[in-house]
Amino acid sequence: MKLTQPKTVDQSDRQVPYNLRQSGPTPQKMLISTRVRKNPYWHLSVEAGCWRCTVYNRMYHPRGYVKPEDGGAMVEYDALVNHVTMWNVAVERQIRVKGPDAMKFTNYVITRDASRIDVMKGKYVILCNDKGGVLNDPILLRVAEDEFWFSLSDSDIMFFLQGVNHDKKFNVEIDEIDVAPVQIQGPKSVDLMADLVGDAVRDIPYYGLMEAKVGGRDCIISQTGFTGEKGYEIYLKDATKYADDMWYDVLEKGKKHNLMVIAPAHHRRIAAGILSWGQDLDSETYPFQCNLGYQVPRKKESDYIGKQALESMREKIESGQKPYSNQLVGFRIGGKPIEEYAPDFWLISEDGSTPIGYLTSPWYSPELETNIAMGYVPYEKKDIGSKFKFHLPDEYCDVSGTPVDGEIVEIPFRPSVNPNAREIAKEEGRDSAY
């Protein structure tokens, strides 16, 4: 497989091709200085056995606790789908918008209608630029009438929000706050959470919030997660002061539930069709292009950033025109089990030689007993059942140097215990959010 940028993959509607220079081995050591922050739980992750990390939102981000020789990420996956797990996700930095115009401002920067998010409720939302490209896809928490928290994916949206309000048109303050979440995910998560904060947590609806104390420290609890499994997030206030108190309380009460500290389970989120910003989409990806069209409302009367571009794009799609070059789809693909993060955007062809698309998120699904993936193909080739060749590294090929076969299938790949917003929209027969 050639490691140069494939000219035959049409990315003519992008300023920077998505997989530009994303190729080749990386044997060098990465120098990480103080400009990359150690989050409040970093020392606790190391204590729990974290042996590798990445950088996410300019913070250390644990990406492995069980070493490959002991079973690696698939052991962590087993703990997630059968027991309960805790993840250090302090990298989901919390940007607070607070003030008399908090709702009005938030409504202007997200595509969904913020006025319909009740206090102590949350929503999965997107923020777009004026061209309609997705800048971030956070969980938005409304913790008070005049206060929203943007729980970020991997792009620094605080500067964008502050720039939007540079002229103080909106009467709000926009800051990062000392709140850091952990995720509690898996079928036993509700019992563990009940042990931590009481049985009232059992009644929290999906995207519902509650105030509680964990380890004697103030937290916001949400029923959310990055898995499709039953799960919660604990947002610890004053996290730089009280990380140990909360963390050790979870560990202690988790013992009887077989709690395991693991890295974010990308193999499970792929099966649920949950996107990862910077991997499956970025600022030059449009919501319709990555199956987030339901986030673009038809009935939101107030203005928001990107509205004109997105409404124009929807009109083009509905009139049968080609709106952009490539579409995100789901695949079942052959080959040997992919049980590790893909370091490159592996290529897709029809004829076994000429690349026309690329994978963004591949992994092996134990339940489906096959490799599954998300990736981009030409818009006109996006139909379910379309067959392709996948140019995987030799370690995953049945025959060295020979691409494996696969086809487009529906996303999500398997049912979720907690259906994400796109799944719910699909079940309800709607393609757009309120």
LUMGUTOR-31742 format. One record per residue (C-alpha): residue number from 1; residue in three letters; x, y, z. Coordinates in steps of 0.25 Angstrom, whole numbers, plus 5000, padded with zeros to 4 digits. Example, Ala and Ser with C-alpha at 12.3 -4.5 7.8 and 13.67 -1.06 7.14 Angstrom:
BEGIN
- num/residu/east/north/up
- 1/ALA/5049/4982/5031
- 2/SER/5055/4996/5029
This chain:
BEGIN
- num/residu/east/north/up
- 1/MET/5000/5000/5000
- 2/LYS/5006/5013/4996
- 3/LEU/5008/5023/5007
- 4/THR/5006/5036/4999
- 5/GLN/4994/5044/4998
- 6/PRO/4985/5037/4988
- 7/LYS/4981/5046/4977
- 8/THR/4969/5038/4972
- 9/VAL/4962/5040/4985
- 10/ASP/4953/5052/4982
- 11/GLN/4955/5062/4993
- 12/SER/4953/5074/4984
- 13/ASP/4943/5081/4993
- 14/ARG/4953/5082/5004
- 15/GLN/4964/5092/5007
- 16/VAL/4973/5081/5014
- 17/PRO/4971/5066/5009
- 18/TYR/4966/5058/5022
- 19/ASN/4977/5048/5021
- 20/LEU/4988/5058/5017
- 21/ARG/5002/5053/5022
- 22/GLN/4995/5042/5031
- 23/SER/5004/5031/5027
- 24/GLY/5016/5024/5031
- 25/PRO/5022/5018/5043
- 26/THR/5024/5026/5056
- 27/PRO/5036/5020/5064
- 28/GLN/5041/5033/5069
- 29/LYS/5038/5037/5084
- 30/MET/5029/5049/5085
- 31/LEU/5034/5060/5094
- 32/ILE/5023/5065/5103
- 33/SER/5025/5078/5111
- 34/THR/5017/5086/5120
- 35/ARG/5009/5091/5109
- 36/VAL/5002/5078/5109
- 37/ARG/4994/5077/5122
- 38/LYS/4993/5066/5132
- 39/ASN/4978/5065/5136
- 40/PRO/4974/5064/5150
- 41/TYR/4973/5049/5149
- 42/TRP/4986/5046/5142
- 43/HIS/4993/5041/5154
- 44/LEU/4982/5032/5157
- 45/SER/4981/5026/5144
- 46/VAL/4996/5023/5145
- 47/GLU/4994/5017/5158
- 48/ALA/4983/5008/5151
- 49/GLY/4993/5003/5141
- 50/CYS/4992/5013/5129
- 51/TRP/5003/5009/5120
- 52/ARG/5001/5018/5108
- 53/CYS/4993/5031/5105
- 54/THR/4990/5041/5094
- 55/VAL/4988/5056/5094
- 56/TYR/4974/5061/5094
- 57/ASN/4970/5075/5096
- 58/ARG/4984/5078/5100
- 59/MET/4984/5068/5111
- 60/TYR/4989/5054/5114
- 61/HIS/4978/5044/5110
- 62/PRO/4980/5029/5115
- 63/ARG/4978/5020/5104
- 64/GLY/4982/5006/5110
- 65/TYR/4983/4999/5123
- 66/VAL/4983/4984/5119
- 67/LYS/4996/4982/5111
- 68/PRO/4996/4974/5098
- 69/GLU/5002/4962/5104
- 70/ASP/4991/4961/5114
- 71/GLY/4980/4962/5104
- 72/GLY/4980/4977/5102
- 73/ALA/4968/4985/5098
- 74/MET/4959/4973/5096
- 75/VAL/4960/4970/5111
- 76/GLU/4956/4984/5114
- 77/TYR/4944/4982/5104
- 78/ASP/4940/4970/5112
- 79/ALA/4939/4977/5125
- 80/LEU/4931/4988/5118
- 81/VAL/4920/4979/5112
- 82/ASN/4919/4970/5124
- 83/HIS/4922/4978/5137
- 84/VAL/4925/4992/5139
- 85/THR/4937/5001/5136
- 86/MET/4943/5015/5139
- 87/TRP/4949/5024/5129
- 88/ASN/4958/5036/5132
- 89/VAL/4951/5046/5122
- 90/ALA/4956/5059/5128
- 91/VAL/4960/5063/5114
- 92/GLU/4945/5066/5112
- 93/ARG/4948/5080/5116
- 94/GLN/4937/5088/5122
- 95/ILE/4934/5102/5116
- 96/ARG/4924/5110/5124
- 97/VAL/4915/5120/5117
- 98/LYS/4908/5128/5129
- 99/GLY/4900/5140/5129
- 100/PRO/4886/5146/5126
- 101/ASP/4888/5143/5111
- 102/ALA/4894/5129/5113
- 103/MET/4882/5123/5106
- 104/LYS/4882/5133/5095
- 105/PHE/4897/5132/5092
- 106/THR/4896/5116/5093
- 107/ASN/4885/5116/5083
- 108/TYR/4893/5124/5073
- 109/VAL/4905/5115/5073
- 110/ILE/4898/5102/5073
- 111/THR/4889/5096/5062
- 112/ARG/4879/5091/5071
- 113/ASP/4869/5099/5079
- 114/ALA/4875/5102/5092
- 115/SER/4862/5108/5098
- 116/ARG/4856/5094/5098
- 117/ILE/4867/5088/5107
- 118/ASP/4861/5089/5121
- 119/VAL/4870/5092/5133
- 120/MET/4877/5079/5139
- 121/LYS/4876/5073/5125
- 122/GLY/4886/5071/5114
- 123/LYS/4887/5069/5099
- 124/TYR/4897/5064/5089
- 125/VAL/4899/5076/5080
- 126/ILE/4908/5081/5069
- 127/LEU/4915/5095/5066
- 128/CYS/4917/5099/5052
- 129/ASN/4925/5110/5045
- 130/ASP/4919/5119/5034
- 131/LYS/4921/5109/5023
- 132/GLY/4914/5098/5031
- 133/GLY/4926/5090/5035
- 134/VAL/4926/5083/5049
- 135/LEU/4935/5090/5059
- 136/ASN/4931/5081/5071
- 137/ASP/4921/5071/5075
- 138/PRO/4920/5073/5091
- 139/ILE/4910/5068/5101
- 140/LEU/4903/5081/5105
- 141/LEU/4899/5082/5120
- 142/ARG/4889/5092/5125
- 143/VAL/4892/5093/5140
- 144/ALA/4884/5105/5143
- 145/GLU/4874/5115/5136
- 146/ASP/4886/5124/5132
- 147/GLU/4897/5114/5131
- 148/PHE/4902/5104/5121
- 149/TRP/4914/5094/5121
- 150/PHE/4920/5090/5107
- 151/SER/4926/5076/5110
- 152/LEU/4936/5077/5098
- 153/SER/4941/5067/5088
- 154/ASP/4955/5068/5083
- 155/SER/4955/5083/5078
- 156/ASP/4958/5095/5086
- 157/ILE/4944/5102/5085
- 158/MET/4946/5112/5096
- 159/PHE/4954/5122/5087
- 160/PHE/4943/5121/5077
- 161/LEU/4932/5124/5087
- 162/GLN/4940/5136/5092
- 163/GLY/4943/5141/5078
- 164/VAL/4928/5140/5075
- 165/ASN/4925/5149/5087
- 166/HIS/4937/5158/5085
- 167/ASP/4928/5170/5084
- 168/LYS/4920/5167/5097
- 169/LYS/4908/5166/5089
- 170/PHE/4903/5155/5098
- 171/ASN/4903/5158/5113
- 172/VAL/4911/5145/5117
- 173/GLU/4924/5140/5123
- 174/ILE/4931/5129/5115
- 175/ASP/4942/5121/5123
- 176/GLU/4948/5108/5125
- 177/ILE/4944/5103/5139
- 178/ASP/4950/5093/5148
- 179/VAL/4941/5082/5146
- 180/ALA/4946/5068/5141
- 181/PRO/4938/5056/5137
- 182/VAL/4940/5041/5138
- 183/GLN/4931/5031/5131
- 184/ILE/4924/5020/5138
- 185/GLN/4920/5010/5127
- 186/GLY/4915/4996/5126
- 187/PRO/4903/4988/5130
- 188/LYS/4906/4989/5145
- 189/SER/4908/5004/5144
- 190/VAL/4894/5007/5150
- 191/ASP/4896/4998/5162
- 192/LEU/4910/5004/5165
- 193/MET/4904/5018/5163
- 194/ALA/4893/5015/5173
- 195/ASP/4903/5011/5183
- 196/LEU/4911/5024/5181
- 197/VAL/4899/5034/5181
- 198/GLY/4887/5027/5185
- 199/ASP/4875/5020/5177
- 200/ALA/4870/5033/5172
- 201/VAL/4880/5031/5161
- 202/ARG/4872/5020/5155
- 203/ASP/4861/5029/5151
- 204/ILE/4870/5039/5143
- 205/PRO/4866/5039/5129
- 206/TYR/4876/5038/5117
- 207/TYR/4883/5052/5117
- 208/GLY/4877/5055/5130
- 209/LEU/4885/5061/5141
- 210/MET/4885/5061/5156
- 211/GLU/4894/5068/5167
- 212/ALA/4901/5058/5177
- 213/LYS/4913/5056/5185
- 214/VAL/4923/5045/5182
- 215/GLY/4934/5043/5192
- 216/GLY/4928/5055/5200
- 217/ARG/4931/5064/5188
- 218/ASP/4921/5072/5179
- 219/CYS/4917/5066/5166
- 220/ILE/4908/5067/5154
- 221/ILE/4903/5053/5150
- 222/SER/4898/5051/5135
- 223/GLN/4893/5038/5129
- 224/THR/4902/5039/5117
- 225/GLY/4914/5032/5111
- 226/PHE/4922/5028/5099
- 227/THR/4918/5014/5097
- 228/GLY/4904/5010/5094
- 229/GLU/4904/5003/5108
- 230/LYS/4897/5007/5120
- 231/GLY/4906/5018/5126
- 232/TYR/4908/5031/5134
- 233/GLU/4917/5042/5135
- 234/ILE/4922/5048/5148
- 235/TYR/4926/5063/5147
- 236/LEU/4934/5066/5159
- 237/LYS/4934/5081/5163
- 238/ASP/4948/5086/5168
- 239/ALA/4954/5074/5161
- 240/THR/4968/5079/5163
- 241/LYS/4966/5079/5178
- 242/TYR/4957/5067/5180
- 243/ALA/4961/5057/5169
- 244/ASP/4966/5046/5179
- 245/ASP/4954/5047/5188
- 246/MET/4944/5044/5177
- 247/TRP/4953/5034/5169
- 248/TYR/4956/5025/5182
- 249/ASP/4941/5025/5186
- 250/VAL/4938/5019/5172
- 251/LEU/4949/5009/5173
- 252/GLU/4944/5005/5187
- 253/LYS/4930/5003/5184
- 254/GLY/4933/4997/5170
- 255/LYS/4940/4985/5176
- 256/LYS/4927/4977/5178
- 257/HIS/4923/4980/5163
- 258/ASN/4936/4976/5157
- 259/LEU/4940/4990/5153
- 260/MET/4951/4992/5144
- 261/VAL/4958/5005/5140
- 262/ILE/4960/5005/5125
- 263/ALA/4962/5014/5113
- 264/PRO/4951/5019/5105
- 265/ALA/4945/5007/5097
- 266/HIS/4946/5011/5083
- 267/HIS/4942/4997/5078
- 268/ARG/4929/4999/5085
- 269/ARG/4926/5013/5081
- 270/ILE/4928/5009/5066
- 271/ALA/4918/4998/5068
- 272/ALA/4908/5008/5073
- 273/GLY/4912/5018/5061
- 274/ILE/4917/5028/5071
- 275/LEU/4926/5038/5064
- 276/SER/4940/5043/5068
- 277/TRP/4943/5057/5065
- 278/GLY/4956/5058/5058
- 279/GLN/4955/5044/5053
- 280/ASP/4942/5042/5046
- 281/LEU/4939/5057/5044
- 282/ASP/4945/5071/5045
- 283/SER/4943/5085/5042
- 284/GLU/4942/5082/5027
- 285/THR/4932/5072/5029
- 286/TYR/4917/5075/5028
- 287/PRO/4906/5069/5037
- 288/PHE/4899/5062/5026
- 289/GLN/4912/5057/5021
- 290/CYS/4914/5049/5034
- 291/ASN/4900/5045/5037
- 292/LEU/4897/5057/5046
- 293/GLY/4887/5063/5038
- 294/TYR/4877/5061/5049
- 295/GLN/4884/5071/5056
- 296/VAL/4880/5082/5046
- 297/PRO/4866/5086/5050
- 298/ARG/4855/5090/5040
- 299/LYS/4847/5098/5050
- 300/LYS/4858/5106/5057
- 301/GLU/4854/5121/5054
- 302/SER/4865/5128/5061
- 303/ASP/4878/5130/5054
- 304/TYR/4890/5121/5057
- 305/ILE/4904/5120/5051
- 306/GLY/4904/5112/5038
- 307/LYS/4889/5113/5037
- 308/GLN/4889/5118/5023
- 309/ALA/4900/5109/5018
- 310/LEU/4893/5097/5024
- 311/GLU/4879/5100/5019
- 312/SER/4885/5102/5005
- 313/MET/4892/5088/5006
- 314/ARG/4879/5081/5010
- 315/GLU/4871/5087/4998
- 316/LYS/4882/5082/4989
- 317/ILE/4881/5068/4995
- 318/GLU/4866/5068/4994
- 319/SER/4866/5073/4979
- 320/GLY/4875/5061/4976
- 321/GLN/4888/5069/4974
- 322/LYS/4902/5064/4978
- 323/PRO/4905/5072/4991
- 324/TYR/4919/5068/4994
- 325/SER/4929/5058/4989
- 326/ASN/4929/5047/5000
- 327/GLN/4919/5041/5010
- 328/LEU/4922/5034/5023
- 329/VAL/4916/5020/5023
- 330/GLY/4918/5007/5031
- 331/PHE/4925/4995/5026
- 332/ARG/4926/4980/5030
- 333/ILE/4940/4976/5025
- 334/GLY/4948/4963/5024
- 335/GLY/4962/4960/5028
- 336/LYS/4968/4956/5042
- 337/PRO/4963/4963/5054
- 338/ILE/4966/4978/5056
- 339/GLU/4969/4979/5071
- 340/GLU/4977/4992/5071
- 341/TYR/4976/5006/5068
- 342/ALA/4978/5009/5053
- 343/PRO/4990/5019/5051
- 344/ASP/4986/5023/5037
- 345/PHE/4973/5025/5029
- 346/TRP/4974/5012/5021
- 347/LEU/4969/5012/5007
- 348/ILE/4957/5007/4999
- 349/SER/4956/5003/4985
- 350/GLU/4946/4996/4975
- 351/ASP/4957/4989/4966
- 352/GLY/4967/4986/4977
- 353/SER/4977/4996/4973
- 354/THR/4971/5010/4970
- 355/PRO/4967/5017/4984
- 356/ILE/4954/5024/4984
- 357/GLY/4951/5025/4999
- 358/TYR/4957/5023/5013
- 359/LEU/4954/5017/5026
- 360/THR/4953/5026/5038
- 361/SER/4949/5016/5050
- 362/PRO/4952/5001/5048
- 363/TRP/4951/4990/5059
- 364/TYR/4947/4976/5061
- 365/SER/4933/4973/5067
- 366/PRO/4933/4961/5076
- 367/GLU/4918/4960/5075
- 368/LEU/4917/4961/5060
- 369/GLU/4930/4953/5059
- 370/THR/4935/4962/5048
- 371/ASN/4943/4975/5046
- 372/ILE/4934/4987/5045
- 373/ALA/4937/5001/5041
- 374/MET/4933/5015/5037
- 375/GLY/4939/5022/5026
- 376/TYR/4937/5031/5013
- 377/VAL/4933/5027/4999
- 378/PRO/4929/5035/4987
- 379/TYR/4915/5041/4990
- 380/GLU/4909/5033/4978
- 381/LYS/4914/5020/4983
- 382/LYS/4908/5021/4997
- 383/ASP/4897/5011/4996
- 384/ILE/4895/4999/5006
- 385/GLY/4901/4986/5000
- 386/SER/4911/4993/4991
- 387/LYS/4924/4985/4991
- 388/PHE/4938/4989/4992
- 389/LYS/4953/4985/4994
- 390/PHE/4960/4989/5007
- 391/HIS/4975/4992/5007
- 392/LEU/4979/4987/5021
- 393/PRO/4993/4986/5026
- 394/ASP/4998/4972/5024
- 395/GLU/4996/4968/5038
- 396/TYR/4981/4968/5036
- 397/CYS/4980/4962/5022
- 398/ASP/4977/4948/5019
- 399/VAL/4987/4948/5008
- 400/SER/4999/4957/5009
- 401/GLY/4998/4969/4999
- 402/THR/4984/4966/4995
- 403/PRO/4972/4975/5000
- 404/VAL/4961/4969/5007
- 405/ASP/4946/4969/5003
- 406/GLY/4935/4976/5010
- 407/GLU/4922/4984/5007
- 408/ILE/4914/4995/5013
- 409/VAL/4904/4992/5024
- 410/GLU/4895/5000/5033
- 411/ILE/4900/5008/5044
- 412/PRO/4899/5005/5056
- 413/PHE/4905/4991/5054
- 414/ARG/4898/4986/5067
- 415/PRO/4887/4990/5076
- 416/SER/4890/5000/5087
- 417/VAL/4885/4999/5102
- 418/ASN/4885/5014/5102
- 419/PRO/4882/5018/5087
- 420/ASN/4889/5031/5083
- 421/ALA/4882/5043/5078
- 422/ARG/4883/5038/5063
- 423/GLU/4878/5025/5066
- 424/ILE/4866/5031/5073
- 425/ALA/4863/5040/5062
- 426/LYS/4864/5029/5052
- 427/GLU/4854/5020/5060
- 428/GLU/4844/5032/5061
- 429/GLY/4845/5034/5046
- 430/ARG/4851/5048/5046
- 431/ASP/4864/5053/5040
- 432/SER/4865/5066/5047
- 433/ALA/4866/5071/5062
- 434/TYR/4856/5081/5068
